[in-house]
Structures are given as C-alpha cells and as structure tokens.
C-alpha cells in the first residue's frame, strides 16, 4: 500500500476547497494494468481493499496507471474525511449538515496495518509509524484487492 499527493490536492485540508473539488471531484485507487489483468479488473471497476488488520476493507474505484510498480496500489492522501466538515454535528442545540463531497469513498487509512505493540486494553490501536520520521508507515501494509 502506498500513498501519494495529487498536484491540486496536496494536503488533507484541500478537500474543503470547492474549486479544487470541481477540478478533481473524486479519488481513485490506482493500480498497474498488469495486476488488473491478472485480477480481471478494468479501469473504473469498484474494488475492495483488505488487509490483515481490516478484513472488512474499504471500497473505491480503480484507475489503471502503468507508472505504478506491479504489486503496489496507491491512493491520494487528500481525500476521504470522516470529519473536517463532512459529517453531521450539533452546536448549542442547532444541527449542521456536512458536505458529503468531503467524505469521498477512497480513504484507505482504515486498511493500514495496525501496530499490535501499541494496543490499548480495549483493543484500540494505531497504524504503524516510521521509527525515524514518526509519520504513518503505509509502505509496510500488505493488501489484497478484490473486485466488488
């Protein structure tokens, strides 16, 4: 599992920019065409991405790009917020509806490999972190892609 930044959605905050969303309204899970051929997947197909720590997985549409190494999938990091104005909330008794375009379906953070050494007694844990930089370690997550 890998992640990348799109030129127009460079940080997770850009999902709140309506002009950028007009240019790029959705994100794709990107895969090499050789892998897609082996899995009988076409560009635009809905797929589920699952990992050892998230068997339920996440779904999204595939886009085939030959520049991605076979055996690797990637997704843009700016899309798919459960919060940041995408949900519903209440303030002082008033209800507010979020913007569903900010809650795009491709947010593969949930399939990241979880760190078993940092699990709390209730089972809650976090994704692996790079020991040097301290950032999220997507690259140690092995995933399986299934056509939906």
C-alpha positions as CSV (number, residue, x, y, z in Angstrom):
1,X,0.0,0.0,0.0
2,X,1.4,3.4,-1.0
3,X,0.0,6.9,-0.9
4,X,0.8,10.0,-3.0
5,X,-0.1,13.7,-3.2
6,X,-2.1,15.0,-6.2
7,X,-0.8,18.3,-7.6
8,X,-4.1,20.0,-6.8
9,X,-4.9,18.2,-3.6
10,X,-1.6,18.4,-1.8
11,X,-2.7,18.2,1.8
12,X,-5.7,16.8,3.6
13,X,-7.2,20.3,4.0
14,X,-7.6,20.9,0.3
15,X,-10.7,18.7,0.3
16,X,-12.5,21.7,1.7
17,X,-11.8,23.8,-1.4
18,X,-14.8,23.7,-3.7
19,X,-12.8,25.0,-6.7
20,X,-10.3,22.1,-6.3
21,X,-13.2,19.6,-5.9
22,X,-14.6,20.9,-9.1
23,X,-11.4,20.0,-10.9
24,X,-10.9,16.7,-9.2
25,X,-14.2,15.6,-7.6
26,X,-13.1,12.0,-6.6
27,X,-10.1,10.0,-5.9
28,X,-9.2,6.6,-7.3
29,X,-7.3,3.6,-6.1
30,X,-4.5,3.3,-8.6
31,X,-3.0,0.0,-9.9
32,X,-0.7,-1.3,-12.6
33,X,-2.5,-2.7,-15.6
34,X,-0.6,-6.0,-15.3
35,X,-2.1,-6.6,-11.9
36,X,-5.5,-5.6,-13.1
37,X,-5.3,-8.0,-16.0
38,X,-4.4,-10.8,-13.6
39,X,-7.3,-9.9,-11.3
40,X,-9.8,-9.3,-14.2
41,X,-10.2,-5.7,-13.1
42,X,-10.9,-2.9,-15.6
43,X,-10.4,0.8,-15.1
44,X,-13.4,2.3,-13.3
45,X,-14.4,-1.0,-11.6
46,X,-15.3,-0.9,-7.9
47,X,-12.9,-2.9,-5.7
48,X,-12.4,-3.7,-2.1
49,X,-9.0,-3.4,-0.5
50,X,-8.5,-5.5,2.6
51,X,-5.6,-6.1,4.9
52,X,-4.7,-8.4,7.8
53,X,-5.9,-5.9,10.3
54,X,-9.1,-4.9,8.4
55,X,-10.8,-7.8,6.8
56,X,-13.9,-5.7,6.0
57,X,-11.8,-3.4,4.0
58,X,-12.6,-0.2,2.1
59,X,-14.0,0.3,-1.4
60,X,-13.3,2.6,-4.2
61,X,-12.9,2.8,-8.0
62,X,-9.8,1.7,-9.8
63,X,-7.8,3.7,-12.2
64,X,-5.0,1.9,-14.1
65,X,-1.7,3.6,-14.5
66,X,1.4,1.9,-16.0
67,X,3.8,4.1,-13.9
68,X,2.9,2.2,-10.7
69,X,5.1,-0.8,-9.9
70,X,3.3,-4.1,-10.3
71,X,2.2,-5.5,-6.9
72,X,1.6,-2.0,-5.4
73,X,-1.6,0.1,-5.2
74,X,-1.7,3.7,-4.3
75,X,-4.3,6.3,-3.3
76,X,-4.2,10.1,-2.9
77,X,-3.9,11.2,0.7
78,X,-6.1,14.3,0.5
79,X,-9.4,12.5,0.0
80,X,-11.9,10.9,2.4
81,X,-12.5,12.5,5.7
82,X,-14.9,11.2,8.3
83,X,-14.9,14.7,9.9
84,X,-13.5,18.0,8.6
85,X,-16.9,19.3,7.7
86,X,-18.1,16.0,6.1
87,X,-20.3,14.7,8.9
88,X,-23.3,16.0,11.0
89,X,-22.8,17.8,14.2
90,X,-24.7,19.9,16.8
91,X,-23.6,23.1,18.4
92,X,-25.7,24.8,21.1
93,X,-28.7,22.7,20.1
94,X,-28.5,23.5,16.4
95,X,-27.9,20.8,13.8
96,X,-25.5,21.2,11.0
97,X,-25.2,19.0,7.9
98,X,-21.7,18.4,6.5
99,X,-20.6,18.4,2.9
100,X,-20.8,14.8,1.6
101,X,-18.2,15.5,-1.1
102,X,-15.6,15.8,1.6
103,X,-16.4,12.2,2.7
104,X,-15.2,10.6,-0.5
105,X,-15.2,6.9,-0.6
106,X,-11.4,6.4,-1.1
107,X,-9.8,6.7,2.2
108,X,-7.6,3.7,2.7
109,X,-6.1,4.8,6.0
110,X,-8.5,2.3,7.6
111,X,-6.8,-0.6,5.9
112,X,-3.3,0.4,7.2
113,X,-1.5,-2.3,9.2
114,X,-2.1,-1.7,12.9
115,X,0.6,-1.8,15.5
116,X,-0.1,-4.7,17.9
117,X,2.5,-3.4,20.4
118,X,0.5,-0.2,20.9
119,X,-2.9,-1.7,21.5
120,X,-4.9,-0.4,24.5
121,X,-6.7,-2.9,26.8
122,X,-10.0,-2.2,24.9
123,X,-8.3,-3.2,21.6
124,X,-8.0,0.3,20.2
125,X,-4.7,0.8,18.4
126,X,-3.0,2.9,15.8
127,X,-1.3,2.3,12.4
128,X,2.4,1.6,12.2
129,X,4.7,4.6,12.4
130,X,8.1,5.1,10.9
131,X,10.6,4.9,13.8
132,X,12.8,7.6,12.3
133,X,10.4,10.2,11.0
134,X,7.4,9.3,13.1
135,X,5.0,9.5,10.2
136,X,2.4,7.0,9.1
137,X,4.0,3.9,7.7
138,X,1.8,2.9,4.8
139,X,4.5,1.0,3.0
140,X,4.6,-1.9,5.4
141,X,0.9,-2.7,4.8
142,X,0.2,-5.7,2.5
143,X,-3.2,-5.6,1.0
144,X,-5.4,-7.7,-1.2
145,X,-7.6,-6.2,-3.9
146,X,-11.0,-7.8,-4.7
147,X,-13.4,-6.9,-7.5
148,X,-16.8,-5.9,-6.0
